[in-house]
Amino acid sequence: MRIISGKYKGRKISGFQIVGTRPTMDRVKESVFAMIQSRMKEAVCLDLFAGSGSLGFEALSQGADTCYFVDKNPYVIKTLKENQKQLNITENVFLLEMDYKKALSLFKQKQIQFDIIFLDPPYNDYLLKPALQLIEEYQLVKQDGFIICEYENESFDSSYFLFREKKYGDKKIRIYQRK
């Protein structure tokens, strides 16, 4: 797995071997980041179901200022730390080993809002709908911010504006924007 563009372009990160994760394809990442490029500069991002951190590290590579990586699996957090070290990122990366509900509640308590939130949970856990509900209820997205959802067959919706929707084989992407 590699970073596709920006200051870390071509650099490799680990993550294929983590049970329950699957990498976002390069062509999907390239397309998604092209759609949200206008919001990348100095963005505060959240990679909620982080896995390898592919989406969050890509965001940092393309100009985001800060990224919070959340995953409840200790092995994932270890892999994220290794990837952070591999990319030589020393600041503005926050790794949180916790359940997504606890993390979202923590962000609400600390009044942290995000320009971009990546939601790419394990497909068979059907977590997009409950995660989106909490994100909206806690108002964790800044005005004009984006939520990027990657999924296969899950049924969900958002009260935010549907900015884009695309299909890449059996994977689908929905990008919502808070207007």
C-alpha positions in Angstrom: 0.0 0.0 0.0 1.3 3.4 -0.8 0.6 7.2 -0.6 -0.6 8.3 -4.1 0.3 12.0 -4.1 1.5 15.0 -2.2 4.6 15.3 0.0 4.7 11.6 0.9 3.9 10.4 -2.7 5.2 6.9 -3.4 6.0 6.1 0.3 4.8 2.7 1.5 2.7 2.0 4.6 1.7 -1.3 6.2 -1.7 -2.6 6.9 -2.7 -5.5 4.6 -2.2 -8.1 7.3 -4.8 -6.6 9.7 -7.8 -8.9 10.2 -11.1 -7.2 9.2 -9.5 -4.4 7.1 -9.1 -4.0 3.4 -7.2 -1.2 1.7 -8.9 1.5 -0.2 -7.9 1.1 -3.9 -5.6 3.7 -5.3 -8.1 4.7 -8.0 -10.8 5.2 -5.4 -8.4 7.3 -3.2 -7.3 9.4 -6.2 -10.9 10.1 -7.2 -12.1 10.9 -3.7 -9.2 13.3 -3.0 -9.7 15.0 -6.3 -13.3 15.7 -5.3 -12.4 17.2 -1.9 -9.1 18.9 -2.9 -10.5 22.4 -2.2 -10.8 21.6 1.5 -7.5 19.8 2.1 -5.2 22.7 2.8 -4.7 23.0 6.6 -7.7 20.7 7.2 -8.4 19.0 10.5 -9.3 15.3 9.6 -10.7 12.3 11.4 -10.0 8.8 10.1 -12.6 7.1 12.3 -12.2 3.4 11.5 -8.5 3.9 10.7 -7.2 0.5 9.8 -3.8 1.2 8.2 -4.5 4.9 8.2 -4.3 5.0 4.4 -6.9 7.8 4.1 -5.7 9.9 7.0 -2.0 9.7 5.9 -3.1 10.5 2.3 -4.9 13.6 3.7 -1.7 14.7 5.6 0.3 14.1 2.4 -2.0 16.3 0.5 -1.9 19.3 2.8 -4.1 18.5 5.8 -2.8 20.0 9.0 -3.9 17.5 11.6 -5.4 14.0 11.6 -7.0 12.0 14.4 -6.9 8.2 13.8 -9.3 6.1 15.8 -9.5 2.3 16.0 -10.3 0.0 18.9 -7.8 -2.7 17.8 -4.4 -2.4 19.6 -2.7 -4.1 16.7 -4.1 -1.4 14.4 -2.7 1.3 16.7 0.7 -0.4 16.7 0.6 -0.4 12.8 -0.5 3.3 12.7 2.5 4.2 15.0 4.8 2.3 12.6 3.3 4.0 9.6 3.7 7.4 11.3 7.3 6.6 12.0 7.9 5.3 8.4 6.5 8.6 7.0 8.5 10.6 9.6 5.5 12.6 10.8 6.3 14.0 14.2 3.4 16.2 15.0 -0.3 16.8 14.5 -1.1 13.1 14.4 -3.3 11.8 17.3 -3.8 8.0 17.7 -6.8 7.0 19.8 -7.3 3.3 20.8 -11.0 3.3 21.5 -14.4 2.4 20.2 -15.9 4.9 17.7 -18.7 5.9 20.0 -16.4 6.8 22.9 -14.1 8.7 20.4 -17.0 10.7 19.0 -18.3 11.5 22.6 -14.7 12.7 23.5 -14.6 15.0 20.5 -18.0 16.4 21.5 -16.7 17.0 25.1 -13.5 18.7 23.8 -15.5 20.7 21.2 -13.4 19.4 18.3 -14.8 19.8 14.8 -13.5 18.4 11.6 -13.1 19.7 8.1 -13.1 16.1 6.7 -14.2 12.8 8.3 -13.4 9.5 6.7 -15.7 6.6 7.5 -14.6 3.3 6.2 -15.7 0.7 8.8 -15.6 -3.0 8.3 -18.4 -3.6 5.7 -20.2 -6.4 7.6 -20.5 -4.4 10.9 -22.9 -1.9 9.4 -21.6 1.0 11.4 -22.1 3.9 8.9 -25.6 4.7 10.0 -24.9 4.9 13.8 -21.6 6.7 13.2 -23.3 9.3 11.0 -26.1 9.8 13.4 -23.6 10.6 16.3 -21.5 12.8 14.1 -24.5 14.9 13.1 -26.0 14.9 16.7 -22.7 16.1 18.2 -22.1 18.6 15.3 -18.6 17.4 14.7 -18.3 18.6 11.1 -17.4 22.2 10.4 -19.5 24.3 8.1 -18.9 23.2 4.5 -16.9 20.2 5.8 -17.1 16.7 4.3 -17.9 13.2 5.4 -16.6 10.5 3.1 -18.3 7.1 3.4 -16.9 3.9 1.8 -19.2 0.9 1.8 -20.6 -2.0 -0.2 -24.3 -2.8 0.7 -25.1 -0.8 3.8 -28.3 1.2 3.9 -27.8 4.7 5.4 -28.4 8.4 4.8 -27.5 11.7 6.2 -29.2 15.0 6.8 -26.2 16.7 5.2 -26.1 17.5 1.5 -25.1 14.6 -0.8 -22.1 16.2 -2.6 -21.1 13.2 -4.7 -21.8 9.5 -5.1 -19.7 7.1 -7.1 -19.4 3.3 -7.6 -16.1 1.5 -8.1 -16.9 -2.1 -8.8 -18.5 -3.5 -5.6 -17.3 -0.5 -3.5 -19.3 2.7 -3.3 -18.4 6.2 -2.1 -20.8 8.8 -0.8 -19.5 12.3 0.1 -21.8 14.4 2.3 -21.2 18.1 2.9 -22.5 20.2 5.8 -24.1 23.2 4.3 
